[in-house]
Amino acid sequence: RMYMLLLSASSAGALASLRLITFDLDDTLWPTGPVVRAANAKLASALGADEDDLQARLKDARSAGGPKPSYSEARIIAVESFLLERDPSGSRRAEAEGFFEMWLAERHAAAGRLLFEGAAEAVAAVRRDHPAAVLAAVTNGRGDPLAMPALAACFDFSVSAEDGGIYPERKPAAAPFLAALRRAGVQRPTPASWCHVGDDLINDVRAAKRLG
């Protein structure tokens, strides 16, 4: 994660004018696979369900006819379908939403446990060396650094492609980045005013470069 350290070290030079610094999250600050697997395992255990069965239900929800639901909504639908099979006596939506919140909390907890070595320290250094800049997350997933004690103090806000008003647009589409730029008050992004940090050449590097 040397690129974050370089971003911090260069603050006295060309990057001193930055107004917004955005970070991708999944596979940039933590490994996505192990984090999501930990959340899936906790959800399945709490439900007394099979993980593969829940994933199959999620895929079915995403592939059903009509507008494709977000991954968050599809997971709620998957849990609700499991609950209704056990007890079809009435709506189980509220209960399914509660289980989803538990899944999300474990996702954040697992991400905190599995942060890449030096990631939290590097983000803190960027925050310290760019006190006038807004720091935000722009992610296709449901990670939120504001829900993670190791990162919360460094970030001003988080934008997810799962958010209302953005979904179904996902990086490399412009919508998630534009939402962050608007919220930070950056109307015409340039390399002098905005920097994005991420691991993916298409979703992060090329997508951000197209916008400025």
KAPE-V642699 format. One record per residue. N is the residue number from 1. RES is the residue in one small letter. SS is DSSP state (2 for helix, 1 for strand, 0 for the rest). D_FIRST is the distance of its C-alpha to the first C-alpha in Angstrom with 2 decimals. Layout:
n->(N;N)
res->(RES;RES)
ss->(SS;SS)
d_first->(D_FIRST;D_FIRST)
This chain:
n->(1;2;3;4;5;6;7;8;9;10;11;12;13;14;15;16;17;18;19;20;21;22;23;24;25;26;27;28;29;30;31;32;33;34;35;36;37;38;39;40;41;42;43;44;45;46;47;48;49;50;51;52;53;54;55;56;57;58;59;60;61;62;63;64;65;66;67;68;69;70;71;72;73;74;75;76;77;78;79;80;81;82;83;84;85;86;87;88;89;90;91;92;93;94;95;96;97;98;99;100;101;102;103;104;105;106;107;108;109;110;111;112;113;114;115;116;117;118;119;120;121;122;123;124;125;126;127;128;129;130;131;132;133;134;135;136;137;138;139;140;141;142;143;144;145;146;147;148;149;150;151;152;153;154;155;156;157;158;159;160;161;162;163;164;165;166;167;168;169;170;171;172;173;174;175;176;177;178;179;180;181;182;183;184;185;186;187;188;189;190;191;192;193;194;195;196;197;198;199;200;201;202;203;204;205;206;207;208;209;210;211;212)
res->(r;m;y;m;l;l;l;s;a;s;s;a;g;a;l;a;s;l;r;l;i;t;f;d;l;d;d;t;l;w;p;t;g;p;v;v;r;a;a;n;a;k;l;a;s;a;l;g;a;d;e;d;d;l;q;a;r;l;k;d;a;r;s;a;g;g;p;k;p;s;y;s;e;a;r;i;i;a;v;e;s;f;l;l;e;r;d;p;s;g;s;r;r;a;e;a;e;g;f;f;e;m;w;l;a;e;r;h;a;a;a;g;r;l;l;f;e;g;a;a;e;a;v;a;a;v;r;r;d;h;p;a;a;v;l;a;a;v;t;n;g;r;g;d;p;l;a;m;p;a;l;a;a;c;f;d;f;s;v;s;a;e;d;g;g;i;y;p;e;r;k;p;a;a;a;p;f;l;a;a;l;r;r;a;g;v;q;r;p;t;p;a;s;w;c;h;v;g;d;d;l;i;n;d;v;r;a;a;k;r;l;g)
ss->(0;2;2;2;2;2;2;2;2;0;0;0;0;2;2;2;2;0;0;1;1;1;1;0;0;1;0;0;0;1;0;2;2;2;2;2;2;2;2;2;2;2;2;2;2;2;2;0;0;0;2;2;2;2;2;2;2;2;2;2;2;2;2;0;0;0;0;0;0;0;2;2;2;2;2;2;2;2;2;2;2;2;2;2;2;2;0;0;0;0;0;0;2;2;2;2;2;2;2;2;2;2;2;2;2;2;2;2;2;2;2;2;2;0;1;0;0;0;2;2;2;2;2;2;2;2;2;2;2;0;0;0;0;1;1;1;1;1;1;0;0;0;0;0;2;2;2;0;0;0;0;2;2;2;0;0;1;1;1;1;0;0;0;0;0;0;0;0;0;0;0;0;0;0;2;2;2;2;2;2;2;2;2;2;0;0;0;0;0;0;0;0;0;1;1;1;1;0;0;0;2;2;2;2;2;2;2;2;2;2;2;0)
d_first->(0.00;3.79;5.49;5.99;7.23;9.24;10.58;11.83;13.25;15.11;16.93;20.14;20.33;20.23;18.11;20.56;22.56;20.06;21.91;19.45;15.68;14.93;12.11;12.41;12.33;13.16;10.66;7.94;8.40;10.69;12.52;15.46;18.08;18.45;18.35;21.08;23.02;23.29;24.64;26.98;28.29;29.14;30.87;32.89;33.91;35.06;37.07;38.41;37.25;35.82;32.18;33.12;36.01;33.94;31.51;34.59;36.01;32.85;33.05;36.76;36.18;33.79;36.28;39.45;41.48;40.95;37.84;34.75;33.49;29.89;28.04;28.71;32.39;32.65;31.42;34.07;36.66;35.80;36.27;39.42;40.92;40.41;42.03;44.91;45.67;46.17;48.12;49.29;51.46;49.54;46.33;43.24;40.84;40.31;39.70;37.21;35.31;35.25;33.75;31.08;30.16;29.92;27.59;25.38;25.41;24.36;21.52;20.18;21.03;19.33;16.08;16.33;17.11;14.33;11.29;8.20;8.43;7.54;6.87;10.48;10.62;8.11;10.17;13.21;12.67;12.56;15.63;17.31;16.95;18.08;20.94;22.94;20.43;20.42;17.19;17.56;16.20;17.41;17.46;19.86;19.98;21.46;18.59;19.25;17.17;20.55;21.76;19.13;20.01;16.57;15.58;19.05;19.70;16.81;17.89;21.20;21.61;20.34;21.65;22.01;23.66;25.90;27.37;30.98;31.54;28.42;28.93;29.63;27.42;23.84;20.93;21.34;24.51;24.63;26.01;22.96;21.55;25.09;25.59;22.68;23.96;27.46;26.61;24.89;27.91;26.26;29.03;28.11;24.39;23.46;20.37;21.72;21.98;19.16;15.49;13.72;10.02;9.85;9.36;13.06;14.85;18.07;17.51;14.89;14.92;18.62;19.85;18.56;19.75;23.15;23.60;22.87)
